[in-house]
Amino acid sequence: MTNTFRFIRHATALAAAVGLAACSVSPDQEAAIGEENARAVNAQLPMVTDPAVTDYVTQLGDSIARNTSRGDLAWHFYVVNSLQVNAFSLPGGYVYVNRGLIEHTDRLDELAGVLGHEIGHVIQRHSVKQMQSSQKIGIVATLACTLTNVCNNGLGQAAVSIGSSAVFAKHSRRDELQADSEAIENVLRVGIDPEGIPALFTVLVNERKYQPTIVDGWFASHPLEESRIANAKRLISTIGADRKGGLLQDTPSYHAFVERVKSLPPPPPPPPGPDVGAGG
């Protein structure tokens, strides 16, 4: 199938889904939008298929999501085979974490915090609200451009640009702070230490000084500065989580999981440029 044909097919399907943005989006419509976008994302980005890796992320994500106010959603968790440090979520309960982010974590509570954060975006319907406040044509054009690779040359670029386009738009600082608050509550509810949230933020801020290209995608879609780290620590202190004993920070099995991720074959190289001149 040519890139041009994929562009038309996905643009048409996404147009139908995003057209719902003109009116109030119901939970059923939200789920349909998420499912359609997830199919496009999974078709365009390289996904990790190792069962031990995908099962671990799914079990950890499910354990957090099922105990939230939207535990009734059909949650789905995926690992993108990209060394870029990033994570994103789609409406309706679809959460993606890049392999590169996992490899940059030191403890279980750091990955749990990321999953809790993306789950928080879904709970608060941040992407849906962005769709409702955006121009439909602009959303469809950007989505089709990003998801079909017609405008992006290479899987690495696609993995980054996913975080800054329309339904996957750059979240506002208000949305990020709200998702941070949700993340703290989400992981606490299952007995995981929320300190992993500011701990990973600190790692990413430091990483930006030395390997900025690796973390550019995260900063493009998740505004992050030292004040946000301080705010997360303040929230944790305010609810007394920093004084609560028995919270899970790490396990030997988590380190075995990270080592398995690191042992996977290298991600596939970027594909050749799009064949936009070919016929369908």
Backbone as CSV, one residue per row, in Angstrom:
resi,resn,N_x,N_y,N_z,CA_x,CA_y,CA_z,C_x,C_y,C_z
1,MET,0.850,-1.191,0.000,0.000,0.000,0.000,0.885,1.240,0.000
2,THR,0.635,2.194,-0.898,1.484,3.371,-0.979,1.218,4.311,0.179
3,ASN,2.201,5.185,0.440,2.025,6.180,1.499,0.860,7.099,1.186
4,THR,0.686,7.425,-0.123,-0.401,8.322,-0.497,-1.749,7.707,-0.161
5,PHE,-1.905,6.421,-0.486,-3.172,5.752,-0.201,-3.408,5.673,1.303
6,ARG,-2.337,5.372,2.059,-2.470,5.326,3.523,-2.899,6.685,4.049
7,PHE,-2.319,7.732,3.481,-2.660,9.093,3.909,-4.155,9.347,3.733
8,ILE,-4.665,9.009,2.534,-6.077,9.257,2.254,-6.964,8.427,3.167
9,ARG,-6.606,7.134,3.309,-7.445,6.252,4.129,-7.478,6.716,5.573
10,HIS,-6.297,7.006,6.140,-6.254,7.423,7.532,-6.869,8.799,7.720
11,ALA,-6.631,9.705,6.779,-7.202,11.051,6.907,-8.723,10.985,6.903
12,THR,-9.277,10.121,6.037,-10.738,9.985,5.987,-11.281,9.421,7.292
13,ALA,-10.637,8.365,7.779,-11.103,7.749,9.027,-10.963,8.695,10.196
14,LEU,-9.829,9.393,10.256,-9.602,10.304,11.370,-10.522,11.508,11.287
15,ALA,-10.832,11.936,10.064,-11.756,13.056,9.909,-13.113,12.712,10.508
16,ALA,-13.551,11.475,10.259,-14.844,11.053,10.803,-14.815,11.038,12.319
17,ALA,-13.699,10.582,12.876,-13.604,10.519,14.334,-13.484,11.897,14.939
18,VAL,-12.603,12.721,14.340,-12.365,14.039,14.922,-13.539,14.968,14.691
19,GLY,-14.390,14.639,13.695,-15.566,15.450,13.469,-16.452,15.531,14.691
20,LEU,-16.308,14.578,15.584,-17.092,14.587,16.820,-16.712,15.755,17.708
21,ALA,-15.550,16.380,17.410,-15.096,17.473,18.255,-16.005,18.679,18.162
22,ALA,-16.827,18.733,17.098,-17.709,19.880,16.938,-18.800,19.910,17.994
23,CYS,-19.032,18.794,18.638,-20.056,18.755,19.675,-19.468,18.083,20.907
24,SER,-20.283,17.916,21.919,-19.807,17.277,23.135,-19.462,15.824,22.858
25,VAL,-18.301,15.395,23.355,-17.834,14.034,23.116,-18.256,13.151,24.278
26,SER,-19.078,12.152,24.001,-19.542,11.228,25.032,-18.452,10.203,25.324
27,PRO,-18.545,9.482,26.439,-17.562,8.430,26.722,-17.466,7.390,25.612
28,ASP,-18.602,7.013,25.004,-18.571,6.044,23.918,-17.845,6.609,22.706
29,GLN,-18.085,7.874,22.402,-17.395,8.512,21.289,-15.905,8.642,21.581
30,GLU,-15.590,8.953,22.820,-14.184,9.058,23.226,-13.466,7.733,23.008
31,ALA,-14.114,6.640,23.383,-13.520,5.317,23.201,-13.322,5.015,21.722
32,ALA,-14.293,5.405,20.883,-14.183,5.157,19.446,-13.039,5.962,18.838
33,ILE,-12.886,7.211,19.274,-11.785,8.052,18.789,-10.453,7.427,19.180
34,GLY,-10.356,7.000,20.430,-9.116,6.394,20.900,-8.778,5.132,20.132
35,GLU,-9.780,4.297,19.884,-9.546,3.036,19.168,-9.062,3.307,17.747
36,GLU,-9.696,4.260,17.059,-9.303,4.572,15.688,-7.885,5.125,15.638
37,ASN,-7.577,6.046,16.548,-6.235,6.628,16.571,-5.186,5.595,16.957
38,ALA,-5.538,4.694,17.880,-4.591,3.660,18.300,-4.245,2.740,17.132
39,ARG,-5.231,2.414,16.301,-4.944,1.582,15.134,-3.946,2.281,14.215
40,ALA,-4.126,3.585,14.024,-3.216,4.329,13.152,-1.820,4.407,13.762
41,VAL,-1.751,4.684,15.057,-0.459,4.762,15.741,0.262,3.417,15.667
42,ASN,-0.442,2.343,15.975,0.178,1.017,15.994,0.623,0.571,14.601
43,ALA,-0.022,1.117,13.576,0.368,0.766,12.213,1.589,1.553,11.763
44,GLN,1.803,2.713,12.346,2.868,3.591,11.868,4.130,3.561,12.720
45,LEU,4.002,3.279,13.992,5.172,3.266,14.867,5.628,1.839,15.141
46,PRO,6.933,1.638,15.316,7.429,0.296,15.634,7.083,-0.044,17.082
47,MET,6.442,-1.174,17.299,6.014,-1.543,18.635,6.837,-2.708,19.160
48,VAL,7.154,-2.688,20.433,7.820,-3.819,21.079,6.790,-4.935,21.226
49,THR,7.148,-6.128,20.795,6.212,-7.253,20.861,6.674,-8.351,21.810
50,ASP,7.817,-8.164,22.452,8.310,-9.163,23.396,7.279,-9.355,24.509
51,PRO,6.739,-10.558,24.680,5.657,-10.766,25.653,6.040,-10.400,27.083
52,ALA,7.280,-10.697,27.485,7.689,-10.405,28.856,7.675,-8.904,29.115
53,VAL,8.054,-8.123,28.119,8.081,-6.661,28.258,6.670,-6.086,28.235
54,THR,5.891,-6.476,27.241,4.545,-5.916,27.120,3.654,-6.354,28.283
55,ASP,3.813,-7.585,28.743,2.999,-8.055,29.871,3.337,-7.281,31.145
56,TYR,4.621,-6.993,31.348,5.012,-6.275,32.564,4.375,-4.884,32.581
57,VAL,4.480,-4.170,31.467,3.927,-2.814,31.412,2.403,-2.855,31.535
58,THR,1.780,-3.825,30.889,0.328,-3.943,30.971,-0.132,-4.231,32.395
59,GLN,0.546,-5.139,33.070,0.144,-5.474,34.441,0.342,-4.291,35.387
60,LEU,1.466,-3.580,35.227,1.701,-2.414,36.075,0.686,-1.326,35.767
61,GLY,0.462,-1.066,34.485,-0.505,-0.037,34.107,-1.911,-0.372,34.549
62,ASP,-2.312,-1.622,34.344,-3.656,-2.051,34.751,-3.854,-1.926,36.262
63,SER,-2.824,-2.284,37.020,-2.955,-2.236,38.478,-3.225,-0.812,38.957
64,ILE,-2.711,0.166,38.212,-2.933,1.571,38.565,-4.277,2.045,38.016
65,ALA,-4.517,1.803,36.732,-5.716,2.336,36.074,-7.008,1.773,36.645
66,ARG,-7.010,0.494,36.994,-8.241,-0.138,37.471,-8.714,0.417,38.814
67,ASN,-7.832,1.099,39.501,-8.200,1.647,40.813,-8.488,3.141,40.768
68,THR,-8.690,3.672,39.569,-9.006,5.085,39.416,-10.507,5.261,39.187
69,SER,-10.931,6.501,39.053,-12.346,6.796,38.816,-12.806,6.342,37.436
70,ARG,-11.848,5.985,36.558,-12.216,5.499,35.234,-11.715,4.066,35.029
71,GLY,-11.799,3.301,36.085,-11.366,1.912,36.022,-12.201,1.062,35.096
72,ASP,-13.360,1.572,34.685,-14.242,0.814,33.815,-13.818,0.870,32.351
73,LEU,-12.868,1.732,32.015,-12.411,1.817,30.636,-11.672,0.541,30.240
74,ALA,-11.660,0.258,28.957,-10.867,-0.859,28.440,-9.449,-0.340,28.214
75,TRP,-8.644,-0.358,29.261,-7.298,0.213,29.202,-6.366,-0.648,28.358
76,HIS,-5.473,0.025,27.633,-4.489,-0.661,26.794,-3.135,0.020,26.995
77,PHE,-2.085,-0.791,27.139,-0.745,-0.257,27.366,0.215,-0.844,26.330
78,TYR,1.041,0.031,25.753,1.951,-0.374,24.687,3.346,0.191,24.942
79,VAL,4.349,-0.515,24.395,5.728,-0.026,24.434,6.161,0.253,23.008
80,VAL,6.552,1.495,22.743,7.020,1.888,21.416,8.506,1.588,21.312
81,ASN,8.911,0.961,20.224,10.310,0.583,20.043,11.109,1.775,19.502
82,SER,11.274,2.761,20.354,12.033,3.967,20.020,12.903,4.330,21.209
83,LEU,14.132,4.767,20.938,15.030,5.160,22.018,14.771,6.586,22.488
84,GLN,13.880,7.291,21.804,13.481,8.608,22.282,12.769,8.455,23.629
85,VAL,13.019,9.373,24.528,12.375,9.345,25.843,11.038,10.063,25.729
86,ASN,9.960,9.290,25.781,8.641,9.911,25.669,7.559,8.937,26.109
87,ALA,6.391,9.486,26.338,5.184,8.708,26.644,4.010,9.571,26.239
88,PHE,2.911,8.954,25.862,1.727,9.719,25.499,0.505,8.844,25.687
89,SER,-0.646,9.474,25.675,-1.898,8.735,25.837,-2.913,9.231,24.825
90,LEU,-3.858,8.366,24.506,-4.950,8.686,23.597,-6.261,8.654,24.377
91,PRO,-7.280,9.334,23.870,-8.583,9.270,24.530,-9.054,7.824,24.680
92,GLY,-9.780,7.560,25.722,-10.401,6.251,25.873,-9.566,5.195,26.561
93,GLY,-8.338,5.537,27.005,-7.566,4.574,27.791,-6.416,3.893,27.084
94,TYR,-5.826,4.550,26.085,-4.675,3.993,25.371,-3.414,4.729,25.819
95,VAL,-2.475,3.997,26.409,-1.267,4.596,26.974,-0.040,3.969,26.323
96,TYR,0.878,4.836,25.885,2.099,4.393,25.213,3.312,4.924,25.972
97,VAL,4.307,4.072,26.127,5.572,4.493,26.733,6.692,4.019,25.822
98,ASN,7.611,4.916,25.514,8.724,4.555,24.650,9.748,3.708,25.395
99,ARG,10.335,2.807,24.664,11.410,1.975,25.211,12.514,2.844,25.825
100,GLY,12.841,3.959,25.171,13.898,4.830,25.674,13.620,5.383,27.049
101,LEU,12.345,5.647,27.351,12.006,6.145,28.686,12.233,5.053,29.725
102,ILE,11.802,3.842,29.407,11.997,2.732,30.345,13.482,2.559,30.652
103,GLU,14.309,2.643,29.623,15.738,2.438,29.807,16.387,3.558,30.626
104,HIS,15.708,4.694,30.748,16.240,5.801,31.543,15.756,5.774,32.991
105,THR,14.885,4.846,33.346,14.415,4.770,34.725,15.403,3.992,35.578
106,ASP,15.422,4.323,36.867,16.266,3.624,37.832,15.458,2.743,38.775
107,ARG,14.148,3.067,38.923,13.321,2.349,39.895,11.922,2.134,39.335
108,LEU,11.238,1.176,39.919,9.867,0.871,39.517,8.943,2.073,39.705
109,ASP,9.105,2.806,40.805,8.168,3.903,41.074,8.280,5.023,40.040
110,GLU,9.407,5.087,39.305,9.546,6.105,38.265,8.672,5.770,37.057
111,LEU,8.713,4.516,36.608,7.839,4.116,35.503,6.380,4.164,35.942
112,ALA,6.096,3.741,37.163,4.719,3.802,37.674,4.208,5.233,37.659
113,GLY,5.083,6.184,37.998,4.695,7.588,37.991,4.357,8.076,36.596
114,VAL,5.136,7.648,35.597,4.850,8.026,34.209,3.502,7.458,33.772
115,LEU,3.270,6.181,34.053,1.991,5.573,33.694,0.850,6.263,34.428
116,GLY,1.060,6.566,35.711,0.033,7.258,36.482,-0.271,8.631,35.917
117,HIS,0.764,9.292,35.398,0.606,10.619,34.797,-0.218,10.539,33.512
118,GLU,0.141,9.602,32.619,-0.607,9.469,31.372,-2.033,9.000,31.627
119,ILE,-2.205,8.134,32.598,-3.554,7.733,33.007,-4.332,8.957,33.488
120,GLY,-3.630,9.853,34.187,-4.259,11.085,34.665,-4.771,11.950,33.526
121,HIS,-4.018,12.028,32.428,-4.489,12.794,31.268,-5.788,12.205,30.728
122,VAL,-5.867,10.877,30.696,-7.081,10.226,30.203,-8.245,10.486,31.151
123,ILE,-7.992,10.359,32.442,-9.042,10.571,33.442,-9.629,11.976,33.320
124,GLN,-8.761,12.950,33.129,-9.206,14.338,33.021,-9.665,14.720,31.613
125,ARG,-9.574,13.767,30.680,-10.029,13.973,29.296,-9.340,15.180,28.651
126,HIS,-8.058,15.354,28.929,-7.344,16.514,28.404,-7.315,16.536,26.881
127,SER,-7.054,15.395,26.248,-7.012,15.358,24.784,-8.373,15.646,24.182
128,VAL,-9.414,15.124,24.801,-10.765,15.370,24.302,-11.096,16.848,24.389
129,LYS,-10.731,17.480,25.488,-10.993,18.912,25.657,-10.221,19.731,24.632
130,GLN,-9.002,19.304,24.302,-8.231,20.002,23.274,-8.937,19.885,21.925
131,MET,-9.473,18.706,21.646,-10.174,18.510,20.386,-11.398,19.404,20.303
132,GLN,-12.120,19.533,21.406,-13.342,20.323,21.412,-13.063,21.808,21.238
133,SER,-11.830,22.238,21.572,-11.512,23.663,21.488,-10.652,23.993,20.271
134,SER,-10.438,23.022,19.373,-9.586,23.230,18.204,-10.414,23.232,16.924
135,GLN,-9.803,23.728,15.865,-10.453,23.697,14.564,-10.356,22.298,13.974
136,LYS,-11.491,21.757,13.525,-11.527,20.389,13.037,-10.549,20.160,11.888
137,ILE,-10.509,21.069,10.927,-9.650,20.867,9.763,-8.190,20.818,10.166
138,GLY,-7.790,21.692,11.068,-6.402,21.704,11.513,-6.033,20.409,12.214
139,ILE,-6.939,19.886,12.993,-6.682,18.637,13.707,-6.497,17.495,12.725
140,VAL,-7.401,17.384,11.758,-7.331,16.281,10.807,-6.048,16.358,9.998
141,ALA,-5.684,17.540,9.540,-4.480,17.689,8.733,-3.245,17.295,9.527
142,THR,-3.178,17.756,10.771,-1.997,17.456,11.576,-1.950,15.986,11.940
143,LEU,-3.092,15.415,12.265,-3.125,13.994,12.590,-2.689,13.146,11.400
144,ALA,-3.279,13.417,10.253,-2.937,12.631,9.079,-1.464,12.791,8.743
145,CYS,-0.969,13.999,8.852,0.440,14.266,8.571,1.339,13.465,9.496
146,THR,1.004,13.457,10.768,1.848,12.786,11.753,1.733,11.271,11.663
147,LEU,0.523,10.780,11.621,0.325,9.345,11.756,0.648,8.558,10.498
148,THR,0.633,9.190,9.336,0.877,8.444,8.109,2.278,8.605,7.578
149,ASN,3.110,9.429,8.229,4.492,9.625,7.778,4.576,10.387,6.461
150,VAL,3.476,10.929,5.974,3.548,11.692,4.739,4.375,12.954,4.940
151,CYS,4.266,13.528,6.128,5.019,14.750,6.407,6.213,14.509,7.310
152,ASN,6.321,13.334,7.877,7.449,13.030,8.758,8.319,11.961,8.127
153,ASN,9.591,12.212,8.116,10.510,11.286,7.467,11.265,10.500,8.516
154,GLY,10.766,9.337,8.862,11.480,8.494,9.805,10.673,8.188,11.045
155,LEU,10.816,6.960,11.534,10.073,6.519,12.709,10.488,7.281,13.952
156,GLY,11.784,7.626,14.038,12.226,8.379,15.203,11.528,9.717,15.285
157,GLN,11.414,10.409,14.134,10.721,11.686,14.109,9.246,11.512,14.420
158,ALA,8.660,10.455,13.892,7.242,10.213,14.140,6.993,10.006,15.620
159,ALA,7.889,9.267,16.280,7.720,9.001,17.702,7.762,10.286,18.508
160,VAL,8.552,11.264,18.032,8.623,12.540,18.724,7.418,13.396,18.387
161,SER,7.093,13.478,17.097,6.032,14.388,16.677,4.666,13.936,17.146
162,ILE,4.502,12.644,17.414,3.239,12.155,17.971,2.870,12.977,19.196
163,GLY,3.885,13.370,19.954,3.612,14.067,21.205,3.180,15.493,21.051
164,SER,3.273,16.064,19.840,2.977,17.480,19.715,1.939,17.780,18.645
165,SER,1.116,16.821,18.299,0.141,17.044,17.247,-1.276,16.823,17.734
166,ALA,-2.108,17.810,17.511,-3.547,17.721,17.689,-4.011,16.891,18.878
167,VAL,-4.554,15.688,18.613,-5.053,14.860,19.702,-3.943,14.557,20.698
168,PHE,-2.692,14.521,20.222,-1.555,14.281,21.092,-0.851,15.613,21.358
169,ALA,-1.609,16.673,21.492,-1.022,18.012,21.524,-0.162,18.236,22.753
170,LYS,0.657,19.284,22.650,1.441,19.694,23.798,0.473,20.108,24.894
171,HIS,0.590,19.466,26.017,-0.312,19.780,27.116,0.071,21.112,27.742
172,SER,-0.932,21.824,28.200,-0.662,23.077,28.884,-0.022,22.791,30.240
173,ARG,0.598,23.797,30.819,1.188,23.612,32.143,0.105,23.263,33.169
174,ARG,-1.056,23.815,32.974,-2.167,23.496,33.885,-2.529,22.019,33.780
175,ASP,-2.616,21.509,32.540,-2.929,20.094,32.347,-1.837,19.206,32.941
176,GLU,-0.580,19.619,32.753,0.529,18.819,33.276,0.503,18.769,34.802
177,LEU,0.227,19.901,35.426,0.158,19.920,36.891,-1.009,19.074,37.376
178,GLN,-2.114,19.131,36.647,-3.281,18.328,37.021,-2.970,16.839,36.868
179,ALA,-2.271,16.479,35.788,-1.903,15.071,35.584,-0.879,14.625,36.621
180,ASP,0.018,15.522,37.038,0.962,15.194,38.109,0.217,14.882,39.399
181,SER,-0.782,15.714,39.709,-1.576,15.492,40.919,-2.310,14.160,40.837
182,GLU,-2.883,13.879,39.662,-3.559,12.594,39.456,-2.571,11.449,39.638
183,ALA,-1.361,11.614,39.096,-0.360,10.547,39.165,-0.021,10.213,40.604
184,ILE,0.142,11.246,41.420,0.466,11.024,42.835,-0.629,10.214,43.514
185,GLU,-1.872,10.613,43.287,-2.994,9.890,43.878,-3.107,8.482,43.305
186,ASN,-2.877,8.363,41.995,-3.042,7.069,41.327,-2.069,6.021,41.863
187,VAL,-0.793,6.402,42.010,0.189,5.411,42.474,0.047,5.145,43.968
188,LEU,-0.309,6.183,44.717,-0.515,5.997,46.160,-1.625,4.992,46.422
189,ARG,-2.643,5.034,45.597,-3.808,4.168,45.784,-3.431,2.690,45.721
190,VAL,-2.337,2.374,45.031,-1.909,0.976,44.917,-0.614,0.728,45.697
191,GLY,-0.282,1.664,46.594,0.851,1.442,47.486,2.223,1.669,46.881
192,ILE,2.304,2.465,45.811,3.584,2.782,45.195,4.005,4.196,45.587
193,ASP,5.274,4.376,45.844,5.798,5.656,46.315,5.731,6.712,45.209
194,PRO,5.037,7.833,45.426,4.963,8.883,44.406,6.265,9.660,44.237
195,GLU,7.244,9.410,45.100,8.536,10.087,44.947,9.175,9.766,43.601
196,GLY,8.749,8.687,42.985,9.281,8.342,41.670,8.950,9.381,40.614
197,ILE,7.895,10.163,40.839,7.480,11.171,39.858,8.501,12.309,39.784
198,PRO,8.776,13.033,40.870,9.813,14.072,40.771,11.201,13.497,40.532
199,ALA,11.446,12.256,40.966,12.759,11.640,40.745,13.039,11.485,39.252
200,LEU,12.050,11.007,38.494,12.259,10.845,37.055,12.322,12.200,36.366
201,PHE,11.505,13.157,36.803,11.577,14.500,36.234,12.991,15.067,36.371
202,THR,13.592,14.840,37.521,14.950,15.336,37.764,15.943,14.685,36.802
203,VAL,15.780,13.379,36.573,16.645,12.672,35.631,16.515,13.281,34.236
204,LEU,15.284,13.573,33.822,15.052,14.097,32.479,15.618,15.505,32.320
205,VAL,15.445,16.332,33.346,15.995,17.688,33.293,17.514,17.638,33.180
206,ASN,18.136,16.759,33.936,19.597,16.620,33.869,20.026,16.049,32.515
207,GLU,19.241,15.108,32.001,19.578,14.486,30.717,19.545,15.509,29.586
208,ARG,18.649,16.480,29.704,18.537,17.502,28.662,19.843,18.282,28.501
209,LYS,20.629,18.374,29.558,21.888,19.107,29.501,22.952,18.356,28.707
210,TYR,22.846,17.016,28.679,23.902,16.205,28.090,23.484,15.511,26.797
211,GLN,22.227,15.074,26.704,21.743,14.403,25.496,20.381,14.975,25.114
212,PRO,20.332,16.240,24.738,19.035,16.889,24.490,18.203,16.221,23.408
213,THR,18.851,15.653,22.389,18.064,15.055,21.303,17.291,13.826,21.758
214,ILE,17.763,13.166,22.808,17.086,11.967,23.303,15.790,12.313,24.024
215,VAL,15.752,13.459,24.681,14.585,13.823,25.496,13.757,14.942,24.888
216,ASP,14.102,15.393,23.682,13.365,16.487,23.059,11.878,16.195,22.948
217,GLY,11.537,14.941,22.614,10.129,14.598,22.456,9.342,14.786,23.732
218,TRP,9.957,14.405,24.849,9.273,14.561,26.130,8.997,16.034,26.424
219,PHE,10.017,16.869,26.240,9.849,18.283,26.558,8.938,18.996,25.572
220,ALA,8.825,18.470,24.343,7.923,19.054,23.363,6.469,18.829,23.742
221,SER,6.189,17.680,24.349,4.794,17.344,24.669,4.456,17.458,26.151
222,HIS,5.487,17.583,27.003,5.258,17.675,28.443,6.093,18.826,29.010
223,PRO,5.556,20.046,29.030,6.319,21.169,29.593,6.874,20.802,30.962
224,LEU,8.171,20.961,31.141,8.805,20.527,32.390,9.945,21.457,32.750
225,GLU,9.895,21.968,33.939,10.981,22.774,34.450,11.118,22.503,35.940
226,GLU,12.139,23.088,36.540,12.418,22.799,37.937,11.234,23.144,38.845
227,SER,10.464,24.164,38.499,9.331,24.554,39.346,8.271,23.454,39.397
228,ARG,8.147,22.692,38.306,7.176,21.606,38.304,7.646,20.466,39.196
229,ILE,8.950,20.242,39.237,9.495,19.234,40.141,9.221,19.632,41.582
230,ALA,9.457,20.914,41.888,9.208,21.415,43.239,7.726,21.293,43.597
231,ASN,6.857,21.542,42.613,5.421,21.448,42.881,5.013,20.016,43.198
232,ALA,5.583,19.037,42.459,5.272,17.626,42.728,5.713,17.246,44.136
233,LYS,6.902,17.692,44.518,7.388,17.402,45.873,6.491,18.060,46.922
234,ARG,6.009,19.253,46.636,5.130,19.949,47.578,3.803,19.212,47.736
235,LEU,3.258,18.722,46.621,2.008,17.958,46.689,2.186,16.694,47.519
236,ILE,3.307,16.019,47.298,3.589,14.796,48.046,3.689,15.081,49.535
237,SER,4.342,16.190,49.867,4.479,16.564,51.277,3.140,16.979,51.881
238,THR,2.343,17.698,51.113,1.064,18.203,51.618,0.129,17.076,52.031
239,ILE,0.129,15.978,51.239,-0.764,14.865,51.589,-0.076,13.861,52.518
240,GLY,1.164,14.152,52.881,1.864,13.318,53.851,2.427,12.027,53.301
241,ALA,2.503,11.926,51.962,3.006,10.680,51.372,4.485,10.465,51.667
242,ASP,5.215,11.569,51.889,6.647,11.438,52.177,6.905,10.911,53.583
243,ARG,5.846,10.875,54.395,5.983,10.364,55.770,5.271,9.028,55.958
244,LYS,4.722,8.514,54.869,3.986,7.263,54.939,4.933,6.093,54.688
245,GLY,4.961,5.138,55.572,5.848,3.989,55.430,5.245,2.880,54.592
246,GLY,6.099,1.968,54.175,5.643,0.780,53.468,5.314,0.960,52.004
247,LEU,5.631,2.117,51.426,5.335,2.334,50.016,6.405,1.680,49.147
248,LEU,5.984,1.107,48.042,6.894,0.384,47.161,7.672,1.352,46.272
249,GLN,8.989,1.245,46.310,9.839,2.036,45.422,10.444,1.195,44.317
250,ASP,10.859,-0.001,44.636,11.598,-0.793,43.665,11.499,-2.269,44.003
251,THR,11.783,-3.099,43.007,11.819,-4.550,43.202,12.920,-5.139,42.312
252,PRO,13.474,-6.284,42.676,14.454,-6.949,41.795,13.852,-7.289,40.430
253,SER,12.577,-7.634,40.418,11.948,-8.003,39.145,11.892,-6.822,38.189
254,TYR,11.829,-5.609,38.750,11.813,-4.437,37.871,13.151,-4.287,37.152
255,HIS,14.235,-4.517,37.861,15.554,-4.412,37.236,15.740,-5.495,36.185
256,ALA,15.191,-6.666,36.433,15.242,-7.730,35.424,14.452,-7.317,34.186
257,PHE,13.330,-6.663,34.403,12.507,-6.167,33.299,13.272,-5.128,32.477
258,VAL,13.905,-4.174,33.139,14.656,-3.137,32.421,15.806,-3.763,31.635
259,GLU,16.483,-4.719,32.235,17.581,-5.380,31.530,17.070,-6.112,30.293
260,ARG,15.880,-6.688,30.385,15.312,-7.373,29.214,15.019,-6.352,28.116
261,VAL,14.493,-5.189,28.505,14.233,-4.135,27.514,15.535,-3.725,26.829
262,LYS,16.576,-3.529,27.621,17.860,-3.111,27.063,18.483,-4.185,26.165
263,SER,18.121,-5.442,26.401,18.702,-6.539,25.613,17.978,-6.770,24.295
264,LEU,16.865,-6.081,24.077,16.131,-6.252,22.829,16.981,-5.779,21.649
265,PRO,16.742,-6.310,20.473,17.470,-5.828,19.288,17.257,-4.320,19.122
266,PRO,18.208,-3.639,18.473,18.052,-2.195,18.261,16.758,-1.885,17.520
267,PRO,16.177,-0.723,17.756,14.964,-0.343,17.015,15.245,-0.318,15.518
268,PRO,14.220,-0.489,14.711,14.428,-0.462,13.254,14.890,0.906,12.791
269,PRO,15.682,0.964,11.720,16.127,2.259,11.200,14.950,3.008,10.597
270,PRO,15.055,4.326,10.493,13.971,5.093,9.860,13.743,4.623,8.433
271,PRO,12.508,4.615,7.988,12.220,4.189,6.621,12.668,5.255,5.636
272,PRO,12.729,4.938,4.338,13.051,5.960,3.339,11.964,7.007,3.271
273,GLY,12.268,8.091,2.632,11.303,9.191,2.532,10.005,8.744,1.907
274,PRO,8.893,9.462,2.175,7.577,9.066,1.674,7.481,9.165,0.171
275,ASP,6.780,8.193,-0.396,6.561,8.168,-1.837,5.265,8.895,-2.159
276,VAL,5.297,10.229,-2.026,4.069,11.001,-2.140,3.594,11.120,-3.581
277,GLY,4.441,10.735,-4.539,4.034,10.896,-5.932,3.361,9.662,-6.508
278,ALA,3.401,8.570,-5.785,2.853,7.323,-6.319,1.340,7.343,-6.314
279,GLY,0.753,6.634,-7.216,-0.695,6.550,-7.266,-1.215,5.479,-6.329
280,GLY,-2.545,5.483,-6.092,-3.138,4.507,-5.196,-3.376,3.216,-5.920
